[in-house]
Amino acid sequence: MWIECVPNFSEGRRLDVMQAIAEAAASAGARVLGMEGDYDHNRSVLTLAGETATVEEAVLRAAFVAVSQIDLRRHVGTHPRMGAIDVIPFIPLEGTSMADAVQAAQRVGERLGRELGLPVYLYEHAATIPQRRNLADVRRGEFEGLAARMSSDVPDYGPSSPHPSAGAVAVGARRPLIAFNVFLNTTDIQVAQAVAKAVRNSSGGLAGVKALAMDTVSQGQVQVSLNLVDYPKTSLPRAVEMVRQEAQQYGVSVARTELVGLMPVQALLDTARYYLQQPDLTLERILEWQLMEQLDDAGRVDKP
């Protein structure tokens, strides 16, 4: 039973801290598939996979490092956050059910509250009340507003007041999503805000798309940060093209894009089909895929 976990940490600038977090996770035996940090967001994303119990232990070890090294009282970044380890989503892989992912979230949440003194809110499929299904609602008010919010919003695990330096954490279970940033050729954050509003589902945009404007003017551009939480409904090309069309209304073009973490191979195939205008393109036409399949048939590839 394999599971994926993609914890997000409120640190994207200190490489030594990011490395220590990744090494702590690896020490549990989980497979570290990636660790990416963003300076402007001041946030990093760790991608783990492995047997469920191993991944749970890996996340807990990484959380111990994060709580000891990250102080949100001194944290500055453009990405919304309420915790040093801000969000921990468990994603079921083949052979693992969503119910299994929910149970993993519950076990890790209970230990984070008991062993680290972190208030824990369960979200998405693990949510205990409907108001906590949406991560943005759970994180509303961020670290600075956490104490006031918790006076009437008791967490699922842990203390009823914030950890003084590490805040609180959202732990949940969800389907795979694609985190994708689109940089615009402008430093006008209002343009990015207007584009994000037009694209996001909650304000009448694309189904299964969350979007935020990010101030990344240190790079000479602003950013529309996308989460495609239901990419079979809204493909990556469709989301990018809508960003492009909305930006054009303000005389702004897309400068470049950026993938955060990993994405399913199906999303890559859908993108190739769209831009190559080849709807019948399949993975069997990809050289490396065919070689991997041949090696798998020969018993030479270790797949989860």
JOFENPE-V790349 format. One record per residue. RES is the residue in one letter. PHI is phi in whole degrees, 0 to 359 (none if undefined). OMEGA is omega in whole degrees, -180 to 180 (* if undefined). Layout:
BEGIN
res:phi:omega
RES:PHI:OMEGA
RES:PHI:OMEGA
END
This chain:
BEGIN
res:phi:omega
M:none:-180
W:264:179
I:219:175
E:251:174
C:220:-176
V:231:179
P:292:178
N:250:-177
F:242:-179
S:275:177
E:202:178
G:225:-175
R:240:-179
R:268:-175
L:296:-179
D:293:178
V:290:178
M:299:180
Q:295:179
A:296:177
I:296:-179
A:296:-180
E:293:177
A:297:179
A:295:-179
A:295:-178
S:295:178
A:276:179
G:99:177
A:286:177
R:274:177
V:273:-176
L:270:179
G:175:173
M:216:-176
E:235:177
G:238:178
D:234:-175
Y:295:-178
D:294:177
H:292:-171
N:52:-172
R:207:177
S:228:-178
V:235:178
L:252:179
T:248:-178
L:237:173
A:210:178
G:156:174
E:300:-172
T:306:-177
A:297:-180
T:293:180
V:294:177
E:302:180
E:295:180
A:298:-180
V:296:-180
L:295:178
R:295:177
A:295:180
A:296:178
F:301:179
V:294:-178
A:300:-178
V:294:-179
S:281:-172
Q:248:-174
I:246:180
D:241:-177
L:290:177
R:292:178
R:243:-175
H:275:176
V:228:178
G:188:-175
T:274:-174
H:274:176
P:303:179
R:201:175
M:231:-178
G:213:175
A:298:163
I:260:-162
D:274:-177
V:211:-179
I:229:177
P:265:172
F:257:-175
I:237:-180
P:291:173
L:257:-177
E:304:-179
G:93:179
T:239:-177
S:265:175
M:297:177
A:298:176
D:297:179
A:295:178
V:298:180
Q:296:176
A:298:179
A:299:-179
Q:294:-180
R:296:-180
V:293:179
G:301:-180
E:297:-179
R:289:177
L:298:178
G:291:-175
R:282:-172
E:267:-177
L:247:180
G:68:179
L:263:168
P:295:-175
V:235:174
Y:248:177
L:277:-176
Y:225:-177
E:53:-175
H:294:178
A:270:-174
A:302:179
T:266:174
I:222:-176
P:302:-177
Q:293:-178
R:251:178
R:291:-177
N:272:-178
L:301:-179
A:299:178
D:290:179
V:296:-174
R:267:-176
R:300:-177
G:94:177
E:54:-176
F:299:-175
E:295:-179
G:259:-172
L:293:-177
A:298:179
A:295:-178
R:294:-176
M:287:178
S:296:179
S:232:-178
D:229:-174
V:285:-179
P:289:179
D:285:179
Y:221:174
G:82:-176
P:291:-179
S:267:174
S:225:-174
P:294:167
H:295:-171
P:302:-179
S:245:-175
A:251:174
G:66:-179
A:219:-177
V:222:173
A:259:180
V:238:-176
G:207:177
A:227:-178
R:208:172
R:282:176
P:300:173
L:230:177
I:247:175
A:262:-169
F:216:-180
N:251:177
V:242:179
F:270:-179
L:254:180
N:281:177
T:199:173
T:254:-178
D:274:-178
I:295:180
Q:293:175
V:295:179
A:298:179
Q:295:180
A:294:179
V:294:180
A:300:179
K:296:-179
A:291:-173
V:272:-171
R:290:-177
N:297:-174
S:295:178
S:246:173
G:97:-179
G:271:-173
L:275:-180
A:298:175
G:72:-179
V:243:171
K:252:-176
A:214:176
L:226:171
A:275:-179
M:238:178
D:277:178
T:241:-176
V:293:175
S:299:178
Q:261:179
G:79:-178
Q:210:169
V:251:-169
Q:226:167
V:253:-177
S:265:-175
L:249:165
N:239:176
L:265:-173
V:272:176
D:216:-172
Y:295:173
P:296:179
K:281:178
T:235:-178
S:285:178
L:300:178
P:301:-179
R:296:180
A:295:-179
V:296:-179
E:293:177
M:290:175
V:301:-179
R:299:-178
Q:294:180
E:294:180
A:295:-179
Q:298:179
Q:297:-180
Y:253:-180
G:70:-176
V:243:179
S:249:174
V:278:-180
A:274:-179
R:191:177
T:230:-176
E:211:174
L:271:177
V:253:-178
G:75:-177
L:248:174
M:225:-180
P:296:-179
V:297:179
Q:298:179
A:294:177
L:295:178
L:295:178
D:299:179
T:294:178
A:297:178
R:300:-176
Y:294:-173
Y:282:175
L:273:-176
Q:53:-178
Q:229:-173
P:295:-178
D:265:179
L:294:179
T:234:179
L:296:180
E:295:177
R:271:-179
I:262:-175
L:304:-176
E:296:178
W:295:178
Q:298:179
L:296:179
M:296:178
E:297:179
Q:296:179
L:294:178
D:296:179
D:299:180
A:274:179
G:76:-176
R:254:179
V:240:178
D:268:-180
K:256:176
P:292:*
END
